[in-house]
Amino acid sequence: MPLQPYKRRQYPQTAEAPAGFFDGEYQRIEQSVRTILEALLPGVAAPSFTVATLPDATTNAARLIYVSNETGGAVPAFSDGTNWRRVTDRTVVS
């Protein structure tokens, strides 16, 4: 049987994947990340920084922080060992 060409699946709206979930609405993703972090780390808060006071990303690889004045609003961020990146879309914090 020959391989069939790949066809992008259309997923129906469900409770697990409501309409708009996959269309780049980063606010929903950010809220989901916060909910997951709160569930995994109850009562544990990531240290808060402003863009101007970010610690060195190279000495804080794999650390999670909260950036209170990121472009577009406050956001959780992580160090990839080189830069601080937003959890929501992996863009370098600016």
Backbone bond lengths (Angstrom), bond angles and torsions (degrees), N, CA, C in turn:
res aa  C-N    CA-C-N  psi(-1)  N-CA   C-N-CA  omega(-1)  CA-C   N-CA-C  phi
1 M - - - 1.452 - - 1.529 107.95 -
2 P 1.316 119.45 124.50 1.459 121.58 -178.90 1.525 110.94 -71.03
3 L 1.335 114.74 152.93 1.462 119.96 177.55 1.518 109.85 -68.73
4 Q 1.292 115.82 140.68 1.459 121.50 177.87 1.530 109.08 -88.93
5 P 1.325 118.02 145.23 1.456 119.57 177.40 1.534 110.13 -63.04
6 Y 1.320 115.15 148.92 1.465 120.31 179.95 1.517 110.05 -67.32
7 K 1.295 116.01 132.19 1.457 121.97 175.45 1.515 107.53 -122.00
8 R 1.330 115.74 128.87 1.459 119.64 177.72 1.519 108.89 -65.01
9 R 1.317 114.57 127.92 1.460 119.34 179.79 1.506 110.94 -78.52
10 Q 1.290 115.41 143.72 1.454 121.81 172.42 1.518 107.35 -99.49
11 Y 1.323 115.71 116.86 1.461 119.58 -177.95 1.518 109.87 -92.40
12 P 1.318 117.15 133.33 1.460 119.87 178.66 1.523 110.35 -73.09
13 Q 1.313 115.16 158.85 1.463 119.57 175.71 1.517 108.67 -69.26
14 T 1.323 116.58 128.67 1.457 122.03 176.59 1.517 108.52 -137.23
15 A 1.302 117.35 174.04 1.461 121.18 176.36 1.526 110.44 -63.46
16 E 1.339 117.48 -32.49 1.458 121.92 -179.23 1.526 112.19 -79.41
17 A 1.314 117.86 -29.37 1.462 121.85 -178.89 1.526 109.50 -136.69
18 P 1.339 116.60 77.40 1.465 119.43 -177.95 1.526 111.61 -66.48
19 A 1.319 114.98 163.74 1.467 120.20 179.04 1.522 109.43 -55.36
20 G 1.336 116.49 136.67 1.445 121.08 178.78 1.509 115.01 89.10
21 F 1.317 118.29 -4.50 1.464 121.26 -176.13 1.520 111.48 -64.46
22 F 1.314 118.02 -37.75 1.456 121.79 -174.63 1.530 113.21 -100.21
23 D 1.306 119.42 13.47 1.463 119.02 -173.69 1.522 114.45 -105.19
24 G 1.331 117.81 26.45 1.457 120.58 173.11 1.512 114.74 85.06
25 E 1.288 118.59 20.32 1.458 120.50 178.37 1.522 108.40 -85.09
26 Y 1.343 114.50 89.65 1.453 120.87 -172.23 1.522 113.71 -66.64
27 Q 1.318 118.47 -23.11 1.459 119.81 178.20 1.523 110.21 -63.78
28 R 1.298 117.55 -39.98 1.469 120.58 177.71 1.518 110.50 -66.21
29 I 1.325 116.06 -40.22 1.463 119.33 179.06 1.517 110.02 -65.09
30 E 1.334 117.34 -43.96 1.458 120.84 179.35 1.529 110.53 -59.65
31 Q 1.318 117.09 -43.90 1.460 120.12 179.02 1.524 110.59 -63.75
32 S 1.325 117.40 -38.41 1.455 120.94 177.49 1.520 111.05 -63.62
33 V 1.340 116.06 -41.95 1.465 120.14 178.57 1.530 109.96 -62.71
34 R 1.321 116.75 -44.63 1.466 119.55 178.25 1.526 111.11 -60.17
35 T 1.323 116.86 -43.46 1.463 120.96 179.88 1.524 110.76 -61.49
36 I 1.334 116.73 -43.63 1.464 121.10 179.29 1.522 110.40 -63.96
37 L 1.324 117.13 -45.98 1.464 120.24 -179.84 1.523 111.37 -62.03
38 E 1.320 117.05 -41.04 1.459 120.45 178.62 1.530 111.03 -64.93
39 A 1.332 116.75 -35.54 1.461 119.95 178.88 1.526 111.54 -71.69
40 L 1.341 116.18 -39.93 1.458 120.09 -178.90 1.517 113.05 -77.67
41 L 1.322 116.62 -32.47 1.457 121.73 -175.46 1.526 110.62 -127.84
42 P 1.333 117.90 63.48 1.462 118.99 -176.59 1.525 111.04 -61.60
43 G 1.322 115.29 132.06 1.455 120.50 177.68 1.514 114.38 78.06
44 V 1.335 118.03 -0.98 1.456 121.15 179.26 1.527 107.94 -103.52
45 A 1.314 116.26 123.18 1.460 120.22 -179.85 1.521 109.69 -107.62
46 A 1.299 116.40 138.41 1.462 120.68 175.12 1.525 107.53 -70.86
47 P 1.324 117.92 143.14 1.461 119.69 177.75 1.529 110.73 -60.49
48 S 1.325 116.33 143.02 1.455 122.09 -176.49 1.529 111.00 -102.26
49 F 1.344 115.29 136.71 1.461 122.55 179.01 1.513 109.00 -137.93
50 T 1.327 116.30 160.70 1.454 121.58 167.35 1.524 106.53 -97.62
51 V 1.319 116.59 167.33 1.466 120.11 179.59 1.533 109.86 -57.60
52 A 1.332 116.89 -39.50 1.467 120.89 -177.55 1.526 113.28 -70.45
53 T 1.328 117.56 -21.77 1.468 120.08 -176.13 1.525 113.43 -110.07
54 L 1.333 117.61 16.58 1.473 120.10 -179.72 1.530 110.51 -58.67
55 P 1.326 117.75 136.23 1.460 119.57 174.69 1.530 110.81 -71.86
56 D 1.303 116.32 167.59 1.468 121.98 -179.56 1.531 109.70 -63.71
57 A 1.329 116.57 122.12 1.465 121.26 -178.52 1.524 112.27 -68.42
58 T 1.338 117.68 -28.42 1.468 119.95 -176.80 1.518 112.28 -71.24
59 T 1.315 117.87 -26.59 1.469 120.22 179.26 1.525 112.10 -99.45
60 N 1.320 116.21 5.24 1.470 121.14 -179.47 1.517 112.18 -128.79
61 A 1.323 117.77 35.12 1.468 121.50 -178.40 1.525 110.77 -54.97
62 A 1.315 115.17 137.71 1.471 124.32 177.47 1.523 113.48 68.91
63 R 1.316 118.46 14.75 1.468 121.82 176.50 1.515 110.19 -89.22
64 L 1.329 116.29 151.20 1.456 122.98 178.81 1.516 108.29 -112.65
65 I 1.340 116.67 133.51 1.460 122.13 177.85 1.526 108.79 -134.91
66 Y 1.329 115.32 174.35 1.451 122.86 175.68 1.520 107.34 -119.86
67 V 1.330 117.49 123.53 1.461 121.73 -179.82 1.522 107.80 -103.20
68 S 1.331 116.18 112.64 1.460 120.84 -170.56 1.526 114.74 -77.84
69 N 1.331 118.17 -21.78 1.471 119.13 -176.89 1.525 112.88 -128.13
70 E 1.308 117.39 36.80 1.465 122.04 178.30 1.530 110.18 -65.71
71 T 1.329 116.51 151.68 1.461 121.57 175.48 1.529 108.66 -55.08
72 G 1.309 116.98 126.06 1.455 120.86 -178.67 1.516 113.58 90.67
73 G 1.326 118.43 -4.32 1.460 121.65 177.61 1.517 113.08 120.72
74 A 1.306 115.26 169.49 1.460 122.26 -179.40 1.526 110.32 -61.46
75 V 1.359 115.46 145.41 1.456 119.32 -174.44 1.533 110.28 -157.31
76 P 1.341 117.65 145.44 1.459 119.62 169.50 1.532 108.66 -70.80
77 A 1.329 116.56 147.35 1.465 120.90 179.60 1.525 109.25 -140.99
78 F 1.336 116.29 159.20 1.456 121.37 178.28 1.518 109.12 -134.68
79 S 1.327 115.82 156.34 1.456 120.67 176.73 1.518 109.33 -93.89
80 D 1.323 116.17 130.49 1.470 120.54 174.99 1.533 111.20 -95.48
81 G 1.338 115.43 10.61 1.457 121.02 -179.04 1.516 112.75 94.92
82 T 1.327 116.45 -11.55 1.460 121.86 177.67 1.523 111.41 -127.03
83 N 1.342 115.84 -45.29 1.465 122.22 -177.69 1.516 110.66 -133.17
84 W 1.339 115.13 159.63 1.459 120.47 168.47 1.518 106.83 -86.50
85 R 1.333 117.68 128.25 1.460 122.32 -177.38 1.519 110.35 -121.55
86 R 1.331 115.63 142.96 1.461 120.42 177.09 1.523 109.11 -67.38
87 V 1.302 116.50 138.14 1.464 121.27 177.74 1.524 110.56 -66.11
88 T 1.307 116.95 -32.34 1.461 121.18 -173.84 1.517 114.41 -66.93
89 D 1.351 117.44 -37.00 1.464 118.81 -176.31 1.532 113.35 -146.24
90 R 1.313 118.02 10.22 1.463 125.43 177.17 1.522 114.52 63.16
91 T 1.339 117.38 15.67 1.460 121.52 175.90 1.521 108.85 -74.84
92 V 1.345 117.18 143.40 1.454 121.55 178.36 1.533 108.92 -62.78
93 V 1.332 116.80 133.50 1.462 122.47 178.72 1.513 108.90 -61.62
94 S 1.347 116.13 134.85 1.471 120.23 179.64 1.508 111.34 -136.93
